[in-house]
Amino acid sequence: MKKERISILHPQGLGDAIICNGLCRYYANKENVEKVYVYIPKRYVNLAKWKYRDCKVITVIPINASQKAAYLY
């Protein structure tokens, strides 16, 4: 079975980043998911890396807060 790669760009606030923790982990724990890419503003990258440190499937990708989602894909 082909494994999927998922990209998640959630709202850019700190509270949103904390709340979306469950969403990212939900997809990371699915059997058919190879990688989950989480796009997060640079100012929260250290927090996100710490938050997902135990999940090797999740990769945190820093973005500028002004970057538009269309440019990421």
Buried (B, 14 or more C-beta within 10 A) or exposed (E): EEEEEBBBBBEBEEEEBEEBBEEBBEBBEEEEBEBBBBBBBEEBBEBBBEBBEEEEBBBBBBBEEEBEEEEEE
